[in-house]
Amino acid sequence: MTGEWLGPAMFGVAFLFIFSGFPVAFALGGTALLFAVLGVATGAFDWPFLFAMPERIFGIMSNFVLLAVPFFIFMGTMLERSKLAEDLLRTVGLLFGPVRGGLALAVVAVGTLLAAATGVVGASVVAMGLISLPVMMRYGYQAEFSTGVIAAAGTLGQIIPPSVVLVVLGDQLGVSVGDLFLGALVPGLVLAGLYSLYVAGVALLRPSAAPALPKSEREETGGRLMRHVLLVLIPPLVLILLVLGSIFAGIATPTEAGAMGGLGALLLALVNRRLSRHSLVGTMDETTKLTAMVVFLLIGSTAFTLVFRGLGGDTWIEGLLTNLPGGRVGFLVLANLAIFLLGFFLDFFEIAFIIIPVLAPAAELLGIDLVWFGVMVGVNLQTSFLTPPFGFALFYLRGVAPPQVRTTQIYGGAVPFIVLQLIGLLLVILFPGIVTGLLR
């Protein structure tokens, strides 16, 4: 009985370390070692449990699925650093320019394309913030509306395949990443549609907040514009079709498709004469940093999970989650509420590595489809990019926004899109066919 409190206490201590500013990977690993010692002292834990740690770490390092993470990060970062994303945004902006709210619609459209071409939120938000925000502000777009559209459209890379977080969720849930990609496709497009409807509504009800682009700004028109649009749109669309099409058709695994996407991004940069030593080194540096962060988080969370289970915490948490009032409904309410609230303070990777190993066994015991559950979690995690105070999309946008745009305006602009994302989450929960329809 003396060691029963150790399992539940592990979460409290881990979050205490995390919220104090300690790196999450080391907070999880340090908590695991601390409670292993406490567990041995109270007789609730045996040292031989830790003998499994080297094998588990080797399993992480040799996991072929996780190799897709650096490939997709490389692909997205290369497209952003070679200015191909910038070309795409400028061209689509000209296409939608004559329509009231056209620039905002262009941002949503390009955000969707960049999400399918890169899967990296930071690259999308930075590119659109640098290019479209100054233009939108110059021609009278309301600051809150402009920043909200850019931040929200940039987060579509979180859920629209090939999303890096879906690769991680597939690994943590033990399900096919290809199935998660296929299941997330329609929910991602539904979110993009909700954003577009909101933009159209604002343009209709508050014309001054989203005016049309002046004719003087539209340099190309007619056939010349259409030729330009096709030349800019076709290469990334071909890359998207090759990467996602090969996965959905079963020709390539996500890892193989990611490698092909990375090569495709390099070739696009080369053909457009944008491949330089500076852009290549910068892309490799960014890919290495993000991949190292993911690996260290995995190692820390593996140590945490191992000790947590050694202390009997898995039995405690499964009993708690499977015996909630309302059964499956109660579990889904609690799971979504926990993920949403943690999104105010933690990065989506951190939430995935801390929460999913705890929720997945309970979900399986309750008979919940883990592919559907993974997509639902992905949609919920997307809100973590927009929720203050630590929404990463808000930070990315703050870093590139003009000085006259206040931080409070960026936060305020995100609120309507958080509501839209929660509506999208509710649709996924109420209509599971949105996810499972393409899997049949």
C-alpha positions, 0 to 999 in steps of 0.5 A, a space after each residue: 500500500 505504501 507505493 500506490 501513491 507513486 504512480 499518480 504522483 509521477 504526473 504531478 511532479 513531471 508537470 511541475 518540472 515542465 511548467 517550471 521551464 525545464 526541458 520536457 524530455 529531461 523533465 520526463 526522464 528525470 521524473 522517471 529516475 526519481 520515482 524509480 529510486 522512490 519506488 525501490 525505497 518503498 518496495 513498489 519498484 524493482 530495478 530489473 524493470 530498467 533493464 528493458 530501457 536499452 532495448 526500448 531506446 534501440 527500438 526507437 532508433 531503429 523504427 522505420 516509421 519514425 524515419 519519415 519525420 526528418 524527411 517530411 521536415 526536410 521537404 517542408 523546410 526546403 520549399 520554404 527556404 527556396 522561396 517556392 512557397 512565396 511564389 505560390 502565395 503571391 500567385 494565388 493572391 493575384 488570382 483571388 485578388 479581385 474578390 472581396 476578402 480574396 487575399 484571405 481566401 488565397 491565404 487559406 488556399 495556399 495554407 491548404 496546399 502548403 500543408 499537403 506539400 510540407 506538413 510543417 506548420 512553422 514554415 507555412 506560418 512564417 512564409 504567409 506572415 512575411 508575404 501576405 500580412 504586410 499586403 493585407 494591412 496595406 490595403 485595409 484588412 483588419 489586423 485581428 482578421 488578417 493575423 487570425 487567417 494566417 495563423 489558422 491556415 498555417 496550422 492545417 499542416 498539423 492535420 492535412 497529410 503528410 503531417 509530422 504529428 500523424 507520423 508520431 501518433 501512428 507510432 504511439 498508437 501502434 496503427 498504420 501511418 498510411 491509414 492515419 493520413 487517409 483518415 485525416 484527409 477529409 477532416 483537414 479539408 473540412 477545416 479549410 472549408 470552415 475557414 473559407 466560409 468564415 472569411 466569406 462571412 466576414 467579407 459579406 458582413 464587414 466589407 471594410 475588414 476584408 476589401 478587394 485588392 486594388 486593380 493597380 496591385 494586380 499586375 497580371 490579368 487574363 490569359 497571362 495570369 492563368 499561365 503564371 498560375 499553372 506554372 507555379 501551381 503544377 510543380 507542387 501539386 505534382 509533388 503532393 500527388 506523388 507523395 500522398 498518392 504513393 502512400 494511399 495506393 500502397 506503392 510506398 510506405 510513409 517513410 519512402 514517400 517522405 524520402 521521395 518528397 525530400 528529393 522532389 523539393 530539392 529538384 524543384 529548388 534546383 529547377 527554379 535556380 533556388 538551390 544554394 549552399 545557404 538554403 541547403 545548409 539551413 534546411 539540414 540544420 533545421 531538420 536536425 534540430 527538430 528531429 533531435 528534439 523528437 528523438 529526445 522526447 521519445 526517449 524521455 517519454 519511454 523512460 517515464 512510461 516504463 517506470 510508470 508501468 513498473 509502479 502499476 500506474 498503467 493499471 490505475 489509469 486504465 481503471 480510472 478512464 474505463 470506469 468514468 460515468 458515461 463509458 466511452 462518451 465520458 472517456 472521450 470528453 475527458 480525453 479531449 478536455 485534457 488535450 485541449 487544456 494542455 494545449 494552452 501550455 505545451 507543444 503538440 509533440 510533448 502532449 502526444 508523448 505524455 498523454 497518448 501512451 496513457 489514453 491508448 490502452 483505455 481507448 482500446 479496452 473501450 473498443 474505440 477505433 484507434 485510427 479514428 481516435 488518432 485523427 480526433 486527437 490530431 484535430 484537437 492537438 491542432 488547437 494547441 498552435 493557436 491557444 494563448 499564451 504558448 500557441 506556436 503559430 502565434 509565436 511564429 507570426 509575432 516574430 515576422 509581423 510588422 511592429 504596428 501589429 500588437 500581440 493582443 491583436 494576434 491573440 484576439 484574431 486567433 479566437 474565432 478560428 479556435 472556435 472553428 477548430 472545435 466545431 471541426 473536432 465536434 464534427 469528427 466525434 459526431 460523424 466518424 464516417 468523416 474519418 473512416 469513410 475512405 478507409 473502407 
